Amino acid sequence: MAGKILVAYATRYGSTLEVAERISEKLEKLGHECDCMDFQDVEDIKKYGGIVAGSAIHMGKWLPEAKEFMEGKRVFLSTIPVVLFSLGITLTNPTDHVTRKALFATDEICQYVTPKEIKLFAGRLIRDELIDADRDLVILAKPPFGDFRDYKEIEKWTEEIESKYFRDLI
């Protein structure tokens, strides 16, 4: 089996891309060869021995390109370790209710893959970056604006998943 790790992401405004890059960089520092790319750019999935897959949560779901990738590649993904992460602005205050709703976003993905682990992270929401349609929805939801990503938590989690699921790929 190939030893390379794919860190794949779907992003609306770049926040999930930046987290995926940080995860990939940390895995490389731990001795792994990684590719970090948008789900839509992945061509040959069979060259990977593991995948860390993440998406922004938008309207309570993973972004469509992430869902389509996981559904379309489910047979191969059942043969390698798969770890999922989600980013959402509501996770800045992760009450039980908020956490359950965020985990619900991955339920659809879990129809196609059986992840070893699912992790939720607070995201980033910058008012000036929003397109008009999203801005209208955000006004109704009244979420906090700002960058709430905790890169220390992200790097610690990356070390944990590396030791649990990917160590033997080096």
C-alpha positions in Angstrom: 0.0 0.0 0.0 1.2 3.5 -0.8 2.6 5.5 2.1 1.5 9.0 0.9 -1.2 10.8 2.8 -3.8 12.9 1.0 -5.1 16.0 2.9 -8.2 16.9 0.9 -10.5 19.8 1.5 -13.6 21.7 0.4 -13.7 25.4 1.2 -16.0 28.3 0.6 -13.8 31.2 1.6 -10.3 29.7 2.2 -10.4 28.9 5.9 -10.6 25.1 5.5 -7.8 25.3 2.9 -5.6 27.0 5.4 -6.3 24.4 8.1 -5.7 21.6 5.6 -2.3 23.2 4.7 -1.4 23.3 8.4 -2.4 19.6 8.8 -0.3 18.6 5.8 2.7 20.6 7.0 2.5 19.0 10.4 2.3 15.5 8.9 5.3 16.3 6.7 7.3 17.4 9.8 6.4 14.1 11.3 8.0 12.3 8.3 5.2 11.8 5.9 4.9 12.6 2.3 1.6 14.5 1.7 -0.5 16.1 -1.0 -2.8 18.9 0.1 -5.5 19.6 -2.5 -9.1 20.5 -3.1 -11.3 17.5 -3.6 -12.0 18.6 -7.1 -8.3 18.4 -8.0 -7.6 14.9 -6.9 -7.0 12.6 -9.9 -5.4 9.4 -8.7 -6.7 8.4 -5.3 -5.0 5.0 -5.4 -1.5 6.4 -4.7 -2.5 7.3 -1.1 -2.3 5.1 1.9 -4.5 7.4 4.0 -6.6 10.5 3.8 -7.4 13.4 6.1 -10.6 14.9 4.6 -12.2 18.2 5.6 -14.9 20.6 4.7 -16.5 23.8 5.8 -20.0 23.3 7.2 -22.3 25.4 5.1 -26.1 25.4 5.7 -25.6 22.4 8.0 -23.8 20.2 5.5 -20.4 19.5 4.1 -19.8 21.3 0.8 -21.1 19.4 -2.3 -17.7 18.7 -3.8 -16.6 16.9 -0.7 -19.7 14.8 -0.5 -19.4 13.9 -4.2 -15.7 12.9 -3.7 -16.5 10.7 -0.7 -19.4 9.0 -2.5 -17.5 8.5 -5.7 -14.4 7.1 -4.1 -16.1 5.1 -1.3 -14.9 1.7 -2.5 -11.2 2.6 -2.4 -11.6 4.7 0.7 -12.9 1.6 2.5 -9.4 0.1 2.2 -7.4 3.0 3.8 -7.6 5.0 7.1 -9.9 8.0 6.6 -10.1 10.8 9.2 -12.6 13.6 8.9 -12.6 17.2 10.1 -15.1 20.0 9.8 -14.9 23.7 10.3 -17.8 25.8 11.4 -18.3 29.2 12.8 -20.9 28.0 15.3 -18.2 25.9 16.9 -16.8 29.0 18.5 -19.2 28.1 21.3 -19.4 24.3 21.2 -22.4 23.5 23.4 -23.8 19.9 23.2 -26.5 21.2 20.8 -24.0 22.9 18.5 -21.7 19.9 18.5 -24.5 17.5 17.7 -25.6 19.8 14.8 -22.0 20.0 13.5 -21.6 16.2 13.7 -24.9 15.9 11.8 -23.1 17.5 8.9 -20.8 14.5 8.6 -23.7 11.9 8.9 -24.2 12.1 5.2 -20.5 11.5 4.5 -20.6 8.5 6.9 -23.0 6.8 4.5 -20.1 6.4 2.1 -17.0 6.0 4.4 -16.3 4.8 7.9 -14.0 7.3 9.4 -11.5 6.4 12.1 -12.2 9.7 13.7 -14.2 12.9 13.2 -12.9 16.3 14.6 -14.7 19.6 14.7 -12.9 22.9 14.7 -14.1 26.5 15.0 -13.7 28.4 11.8 -13.4 31.9 10.4 -16.0 34.3 9.2 -15.1 37.7 7.8 -18.0 39.9 6.8 -16.2 41.6 3.9 -15.4 38.2 2.3 -19.0 37.1 2.0 -20.9 37.0 -1.3 -24.3 38.7 -1.2 -26.3 35.5 -0.9 -24.2 34.3 2.1 -24.3 37.8 3.7 -28.1 37.7 3.7 -28.1 34.3 5.4 -25.5 35.4 7.9 -27.5 38.5 8.9 -30.4 36.2 9.9 -28.2 33.7 11.8 -26.2 36.4 13.6 -23.0 34.4 14.1 -19.8 35.9 15.5 -17.4 37.4 13.0 -13.6 36.8 13.3 -11.0 34.1 13.1 -11.6 31.5 15.8 -9.3 28.7 14.5 -7.0 27.3 17.1 -3.8 26.1 15.3 -2.3 24.7 18.5 -5.4 22.4 18.8 -5.2 21.6 15.1 -1.5 20.6 15.3 -2.1 18.6 18.5 -4.9 16.7 16.9 -2.7 16.1 13.8 0.0 14.5 16.0 -2.7 12.3 17.6 -4.1 11.0 14.3 -0.7 10.5 12.9 0.3 8.2 15.8 -3.0 6.4 15.8 -3.7 5.9 12.1 -0.8 6.9 9.9 2.5 6.0 11.7 2.9 2.8 9.8 2.8 4.7 6.4 6.3 6.2 7.0 
